[in-house]
Amino acid sequence: MTQALVALLALVAGAPAPLLVLPPDTASEDVAAARLAEAVSDLLPHALAFLDVPAIARADRLLALQALDVPPVKLTRATTIRVAEAVQAERMVVGRLELQGDEVQLSLRLLDVQRGTLSAPFTASGSQARLTELVDDLAWEVALAGARTTRSNAELKSRRRTPLPEAVGAYVLGLQGSESAQRVRSLRRALQLSPSFDEARLELGRLQLLIRDSQGAFDTLDPVQLPGLTRSARFLQGRSLLERGHYREAAALYATLVSKDPTPAALNNHALALLRQTSPPLVASEVLRKAIELQPADTDFAFNLGFAMLVENDPAAAVFWLQGVVKQSPRDSHARALLAWALRRAGRAEEADEAWRAVVALAPSLEPLQKEDLSRRFERIAPSELRLLPNENARSHAELSALHLSRAEKAQQAGDAETLERELQLAAASDPFNPRAHVQLARLMKQRTDFEKALAEFRRALWCREDAAVRVELAQLLKALGREAEARAEAARALKADPANEAARKLAAGR
């Protein structure tokens, strides 16, 4: 797992807060009941997704626990709230499962994370063989409690062919265990018995990716058609394609996902597929910037953008992004190695040597990589569409930058030039990836006729976020300085982003 998964953002801003589904409590000595509880926590989010109720998938919950260094054991109330905050869940599904012979008794409740209040219980009971039906019944009750679904109970019940009892048993066994081979055998058995059991198919595909059977994972996931699971299956197939170097196919697959819902993780993986193509239809760095706009504090995405900028031969931009990654994650040896390469490409040899000494001190095994080698697959594939909330450091930096910008605005209104410059410098230093701070600094430097600093700040703003209007400002300044060829080049880039921009059109034509 990559380092930044510990630190970084949740789902797309503005999306409804997802439910965190926890395995129901069971008697501590009842291993069979505990396995069924895990199955409930896997089945329920998928059923809720079909009912338009966003819920954290079990696999993503386990990733979050691993990222937060929380062992997958029964959690205390304080720890569950910590996990809920990390995945941006406002409510949790909690409850109890009891197993009496072959009879399963389920009682679930909705827990409001902030208020600590519990809903009335939702109950269901029946034989283990009817586990998928029992979970669907509970999903319907939960969806009604949130008044969010536009589907009917009949649609929920008719969306699948009920798996055979033996298939359910094999699926339950395949969800847990320390030995991957045994889990693979159990899940294969479930699919042999019930080929349309897509929850088992999705779990097997994930497990195959984990054990580096990428082709097997792709083939396993291909038949998944159960509504509520198809997007997850296609996302994982994209991972399989990326890992096997099938970049054109991966780009096409992720482009389809992005067209339907441009989540940051899908944008990230789409960009990585584009990055490795000889003639991509889109520039990878532009796609990565869109991902970062949605999740500004995600250092995995920032790392990938720095790498993309280096591949695209913009070493100054690569240095900008990679310095930010190293600042947030000082022990990230790969980021330090890329930073050294970018510094050397940018003609900053002394800084590159110093950066490389830090790499070797941190990770001696990387010493053979001193010479730049962009064929190395350092880029970071998003394992799922779930991302965690930014850590306190990242949030405080963004908040501090916003505070300095607010003070700068007041200083500008008061005509206090000294305070204005100081606050803008502090805003940019607090959050180097805040384009607004760099744009305002550029305009201030331009007013003071410090044109080289103004150009540098305009470029930093554009490295953070593509903005045709800002690029036109950069082009206008370059033209005023007599740098006609550069001005036309920047105007052409602005036109690509905004074909209707008349100012860019005139500049591109040399007028």
N, C-alpha and C positions, 0 to 999 in steps of 0.2 A: 504494500500500500504506500502511496506517495505521501510525503511529509505534509503537504498542504491540506490533505483531507481532514487532518486534525483541526485545522484552524479556520476553515472557510465556509462560504455562504450556503444559504438554504435555497429553497425553490424560488422561481421567478417572482419578482416583486409584484404585488397586487393579486396574486393567486390566492384562493381561499386557503386558510390554514389547514394543513392536513391533520388527520387523526393519527395518534400513535397507538397502535394495537399491541398490547402486551399479552404474552401467554397467560391464560387463566391460572390462578393458583391451584395447586393440587396437594394431596397428602404427601408429605416429604418422602415416604418410603414407597410410594406407588410409581414405579418406573413407567409402567404402561400408560398411566394417566398423564404423566409428564410428557410423554411422546405425543399423545393426542392433543395436549395443550399447545405444543409447538405447531402441530398441524392446523389447529384453529387459528393461530396467529399468522399462518401462511395463507390459508384459504380466505379468511375474512377480508383483508385489504383488497384482494382481487375482486371479490363480490361487491364490495363497496365502490370500487373504481367503476364497475359496470353501471352502478346506480348513481354515477356522477358525484360521489362523495370521495374526495381525495384522502388517501390513507397511506401511511408509510409501509411499504412492503417489508416482509420479514427479513429478506436478504439485506435491504437497506438499513433496517434496524440493527442487524448484526454488524454491518460495516460501521455504523455510528458508534456502537458500543466499543468496537475494536479501536476506532479512532480516538475515542475519549478514554482509552485505557480502562474500560469497565469490563470485568470478566462476565461471561454469559451465564450468570447464576441468578438466583432469585434476588431482585433488587430491593433496596430500601426505598421508602417514599421519597426521601431527599434525592437519591440517585435517579429515580424515574423522572422527577421534575427537572433535574439537570439535563437528562437526555431529551426530554420533551422540548426544553428551551433550545437545545442545540439543533434540533430538526424543525424548529419553529412550529411546533404543535401546540395548539391552545387547549385541546382536549385529548384525553387518553381513554382507551377502552380497557377496562380492568374487569376482573371477575373471578369465578371459581368453576372448576371442572371436577366432577366426581364420577368415578367409574365403579359401578356395582355389577359384577359379572360382565355381561356384554352390554349393559345399559349405560349410556353416557348422559349425564345431567349437566347442563350448562346454564350458568347465570352470569350475565354480563351487565356492566354499568358504564355510563359515560362519566368521567371525572373531569371537571373544569380545573385546569392547572392553576389558574390565578386565584380563583375563589375557594378551591378545595371542596367544592360541592359535588355530590353524587346524584345521578339520575335514578329513577325507579329501575329495578332490574328488568332485563330482557331475558326470558328463559326459553329453553328448548330441551327436549329429551328424546332419546330413541337409541336404537342399536348402533354399534360402531360402524356397521356397514352403511348407515345412513348419515355419516358424518358430514359429507358435502351438502346434503339437503338441510341438515340442522343448522349449519353455518349460514346457508343462504337465508333461512328463516330469520336468523338473528340479524343478518345484514339488512334485511328489509325493515326490521324494527328500528335499527339504528338510523337508517336513512330517513325513515318517517320522523324520528325524533328531531332530526336536523332540518326537516322540510326542504330538502335540496334536490331530491330525485325527480326526474321527469319521466321515468320508466315505470312500468307496472310490475307487480309481483309475478304475474304470469310470464312476462318477458324474462325476468330473472330465473324462474324455474325452467323455462324452455331453452335457455341459452346453451345448455350442455346435455350430453348423454351421461347419465349417472354411471360412474365407474363401478366395476364389479367389487364386491366386498374384499376379495383377495388383493385386488389392485390398491384399494385404500390402505390395507394393512402393509403392503410393500412400500407404498409412498410414505407412510408414517415412519417406518423403519429407516427409510432413505434420507429423512430430513436431518438426522442427528447421528453422531458417531465420530470417533477420532480417525477411523480408517476409511480413506476415500474409496478404496477399491470395493469395500463391502457396501458402501452407500451407492456407488454406481450400479452394482449388481441389483440391489433392491429397487432402485428407480427404473432400471431396465426391465425388471420383472413386472413392475406396475404398468409400464407401457406395453409390454407384450400382452398383458391381460386386458388392458383398456387403452388402445392407441390414442383415443381422443382425450385422455386425462391430461389436460394441458398444464395444470399446476405441477404435476410430476415431471412433465417434459421441460418446463422452464427451470425447475430446480436441477434437473440432470444437466441441462445446457450450462448453467452457472458452474456446476461442479466440474464439468469437462474443461471449461475455460480456466478454472483454478488449477487443474492438473496439466495444463498446457496441451490439451487435446482440442485445438482450435477448429480443425476440420470436423471432428466429431460433434463439437458443440453446434457448429453451423447447421449440420445435417439434422441434429436432434431438434433444433429450434424451428426449422423451416416449416413444419406443418402447423405450428401454433396458430390457431384462429379464434380462440375463445375471447370474446369481447372483454376488455379489462386487462388482458395479458399481451395482446399483440404488439403494442408499442415497446414493452419491455423486451419481448423476444427479438424484435427488429433491432433495438439498440444493442443487445448482446451480439446479434449476428454481425453488426457493424464492427464491434470489438474484434470478433473473430477474423474478419476481413483485414482489419488494420494489422493485427498480429501476424498474419500470413503474408503481408505485403501486397494485398490485392487492393491497391489504393483507389483505382478508378471505380471499382464496384462499391467500395466503402463510401466514396464521395457521393455517388448516386443514391445510396441507401440513406445516408444522413441528410442529404439535401431534401429528400422526401419527408423525413421526420421534422426537419427545420421548417419546411413550408407549412406544416400543420401546427406546430407548436415550437417556436424557436427557443428552447430552453438553453441555458448557458452550456451545459454538458454536451448537448447535441451539437451546438455551434462549435465547441472546442474540438470534438472528434471529427466534425466535418472539415474544419480547418487543417487538422493533421493529415487527413486524407488528401486534401488539396496540396499540402506542402511537399509531398513526395512525388507529385506528378510532374512530368517534364513540361507540359503545356496545360496548366489548370485553367478552367473557365473563370475562376475568381482568384483574387490574391488572398493567400492564407492569412496574412496579418490583418487584413480588413475584417475578415470573419471573426478572428480572435478578439479584435477590439470590440465587436458587438457583444461577445461573451463577457468581456470584462466590464462593459458598460452595465450589464445586468448584475454582475457580481464583482464589484471593484476590488475587493480584498482577497481574491483567490490567487494565491501565489503559484499554483499549478498553471493557471491560465497565463499569468504574467511571465512565468518561465517559458511557456510555449511561445508567447509573443516575442520574447527576446530571441529565442532560437529562430523563429520565423524571420525576424528582421535581419538576423545574421545570414540566413540562407538567401534572403532577398537582397543582400548586399547593401544594407543600411546599418553599418556597424555603430554609428553614433546613437541611433535609436535602440539598437540591441544593448549597448552599454547602459542607457537610461533605464530600461526595464529590468535588466539583470542586476544592476546595483540595488534597485528596490527589493528584488527577491532576496538578495544576500543580506540586506539590512533587516528584513523581517525574519529570515531563516539563516542565521550565521553559519550553521553546520551543514548547509546544503552544498556538498562538495561538487555536484554536477553544475549547479548554478555558478559556483566560483570558477570552474573550469571554462564554462562558456563565456563568462565575463572576461577572463584572461584572453581568450581567443578574440573577443570583440574589441577589447582595448588594443591588441596588437594590430588587428585589421584597421582600426581607426587611426593608427600611427602614434599611439601613446605607449611606446615601448617600455619606458621605465615603470609606468603603472601596471603594464601587463606582466612584467617580471615580478613585481611585488605581489600581484594577484596570484600568480602561479606558485610562488613560495607558500602562500596561504593554502593553496590546494594540496600541495605535497605534505604540508604539516598536518592537514586535516585528514587526508586520505592518500597515504603513500602508494597505494595500488594504482592510482590514476597517473603516476609519473610518466608512463609511456605515452600519454595523451597530450603532451605539451604541444605537439604540432597539431594545428587545426585539422579536424576530420569531421566534416558535416555529414558524412555517411553514417555516423554513429546515431543510433535511434534513441536519443536522449529524451525525445518528446514524451509528454505524459498524457496517456489516454485516460479519460474519465471512466471509471468502472461502472458508474450508474448515473442516473439523472438527479439523484439526491446529493446536495452539498450542504455542509454544516454552516451554522451562523459564524460570522467572523469572530475571532477572539477579541478579548477586551482591548488589547493593544491596537488592533486594526481599527476597531470602532472609535477608540479615543483619538486616534490620529485624524480620522475623517471629521469627527466632531470638532476637534481643535482647529483644523483648517477652516471649517465653516465659521467658527467663532472669529478667527482673524479676518476672514473676508467680510464679515458683518462690521467689524471695527474699521476696516479699510473703507467701506462704503460711507460710514459716518465721518471719517476723516476727510474723504473727498468732498462731501457736502459742506464740511466746515472750512474747506480750503487749507487743510493742514497737510502740506506736501510731505513733510518729514515722517509724520505718523503713517500716512498713506503708504509710503514705500516700505516702512518697517513692517507694517501689518501684512502687506502683500508678500514680502519675503518670508515672513513667518508662516503664512498660509501655504506657500509652495513647499517650504521645508517640512511642515507638519505632515502634509499629504502630497508627495511628489507627483501623484497620478491624478491630481485634481486639475483638469484643463482650464477651469475658470480662473484659477490663481495665475496660471502662466499667461493667459490672454491679457489679463489686466496688467500684469507686470510688463508684458510686451508693449502695450499701449503707453504705459508710463515711460518706459525707456525710449520709445519713439518720440514722445513729447520732449524729452530731455536731449534729443539728438544723439543718444547712445545707441546707434543703429545696430551694431553687432550684437549687443545684448538683447535688443528688441527682436532681431532675427532668431536668436537662440531660443528665446521664450516662445515665440510663435511656433517654432518647430517642436518644442516640448509639448505645447498644447495639442498639436496635431498628432504627436506620437501617442498621446493619451486618448484622443477621440478625433476621428475624421469629421471635419466641419468645413463645408465648402466656403462659407462666409469668411472664416478665419484664414483659409488658404488664399482667398482673394486678397485679404489684407496683407498677407505675406508677399504675394505676387506684386501688389502695388508698391510695397516698400522696396522690393528688389528692383522694380522698374525705376523708381525715383533715385535709386543708387547707381543707375546705369547698368545694371546686371540683367540685360534684356533677355538673354537665352534662358537664364534661371527663372525669370518672371513668367515667360511663356510656358515653360515646363510646369510650373506650379499652377498656372491658370488652366492648363490642359487637365491636370489632375482634379481641379475644382469642377471643371465641366463634366468630367466622368462621374463625379458624385452628384452633381446638380446640373443636368443638361440645359435647364432653362435660365441659368445664371448669366444675365446679359453682361455684367461687369467682367466675368471670367471670359466670356466670348470675345470681348474687345481686347482684353489683355493677351489672349491666346493668338489673336490676329496681329498683335504688335501695335495696336492703336492706343 
